[in-house]
Amino acid sequence: MAEIADRAAKSRAPTPGGPALLFENVKNYPGSSVLMNQFGSERRMKLALGLDPDRGSLDEISARLRALLEVKSPEGFLDKLKMLPMLADLGKLFPKTIAAKDAPCKQVIRREGFSVLDFPVLQTWPLDAGRFITLPCVITRDPRTGRRNMGMYRMQVYDGQTTGMHWQRQKNAAEHLREALRAAAGPASARVQAMAETAGGIANLAVTNLDPANNRLEVAVAIGTDPATTFSAIVPAPPEVEEFLIAGFLRQQPVELVRCETVDLEVPAHAEIILEGYVRLDELRPEGPFGDHTGFYTLQEDYPVFYITCITHRRDPIWSATIVGKPPMEDAWMGKAVERIFLPLFRLTLPEIVDINLPIEAVFHNLMVVSIRKSYAGHARKVMNGIWAMGQAMFTKCIIVVDEDCDVQDLRDVTLRVANNIDPERDIQFTLGPVDSLDHAARLPNYGSKMGIDATRKWAAEGFSRPWPQLIEMDAATKARVDAIWKKLGIEG
Ligand SMILES: Cc1cc2nc3c(=O)[nH]c(=O)nc-3n(C[C@H](O)[C@H](O)[C@H](O)COP(=O)(O)O)c2cc1C
């Protein structure tokens, strides 16, 4: 199944991406179904986000988001009146909690004798440590603020009732775990010391003898949610914004939630399968290796352990899975959608940004190409530092900044600018900071260097006193004359 899904994801005929795949009656799992490559084409990505798959564009969502962000304070009564429909529309996007009897994910409730291995969980690559849940929407609550988070973090199945929980230390759910630890660990000085002693600060093994009642962070996992909800779990949203609201905004319809059976959390009511349980605050276990979206296996590392307390599901649930590996894979489409939708948010902080491109082959966090409207000396470096300071963009290993007349989606043009416009010693900047947990080349896990390349035209104000040459371009009149006779010349058949 993994090999078929890999080939489908990489297929380029008739259009890039290949079909969605529904495997039925998986061996040893009579009556089962597994859905793969559901997001794996431009068309399906648009469908997932409620856009017209033929004529729609992801820019429609960016435009909707921009309209929301550009709202100015109403000045008079008329202005206020004009805003009412928009506010009413927004009000409709908040999640709604429905009764358990109306929730499809509660058609079967298993409080005892359950096993996650009753579902066809895949081992994807030969050297994976075992079977992994690859498209889980993991829901936690910030113990301090009560705000919910939904993130996609893979889960290695250890046995029918326990799995790994691969939330990387800079992600929101890891912060929820740390908040729970801070609350359990007592006075601040002991806390600071204990946090510093642990590997990466993801959990705190120095905190022992916790009161069993406090020794847990409740977690619920939804598998097989509607596509906009699944997508919102990967969106690098700030912790203040609940992903359920993002899903409502994308779908233009509220997400319906239902209360869990054994934990104090709500989950998408229309999900295929829900795993309820908790992560202990004082336990880590080796997780991985796992064939990852970098194209390499991530090495084994310690992560928290998820204990399942209850499984609920639809009567004939469809198991959702994805395969990650050497790009392009299904997640490339999801990542590109994030790039397009988030551009307006980026511009809120850095309005000089014209466009960005996260090339698929650089697996998103390894390379960002940014074009800017350059206005002052050192502007490219200001933008680099701004990007490294913004949410998950902090992971960006290399940033290339070009002038606004370079199309960042055209990597040939970008290469030409970088190769021609830089004096390497002068225009390359290194800095240190947090790096993605999957970065196997960094000097230390989760900590390493980043590189910024200023490929903009250099100004006298930046100490460049030589003349800067013009880019070569034919004049418009000559181009028009050749356009008129081009077909007749027969050069392109
Ligand atoms: C298929 C897929 C698998 C992912 N697996 C992980 C993972 O195992 N651990 C992780 O920290 N992030 C993983 N991510 C990225 C996160 O989902 C993403 O960073 C998200 O914004 C995290 O949510 P948060 O911002 O609420 O923490 C994965 C993304 C995709 C598309």
The ligand as an ORCA input file, in Angstrom:
! r2SCAN-3c Opt
* xyz 0 1
  C       1.654     14.488      7.413
  C       2.231     15.382      8.469
  C       2.883     14.840      9.568
  C       3.421     15.650     10.563
  N       4.046     15.083     11.631
  C       4.527     15.858     12.615
  C       5.126     15.260     13.764
  O       5.239     14.041     13.879
  N       5.571     16.094     14.758
  C       5.450     17.451     14.680
  O       5.834     18.151     15.618
  N       4.911     18.050     13.576
  C       4.440     17.278     12.557
  N       3.872     17.855     11.458
  C       3.812     19.325     11.361
  C       2.756     19.894     12.286
  O       1.523     19.291     12.045
  C       2.648     21.399     12.136
  O       3.874     21.965     12.537
  C       1.509     22.007     12.931
  O       1.444     23.398     12.694
  C       1.640     21.727     14.402
  O       0.534     22.243     15.091
  P       0.714     23.298     16.266
  O       1.204     24.559     15.610
  O      -0.687     23.434     16.780
  O       1.661     22.720     17.234
  C       3.322     17.050     10.447
  C       2.668     17.608      9.331
  C       2.143     16.790      8.349
  C       1.461     17.394      7.170
*
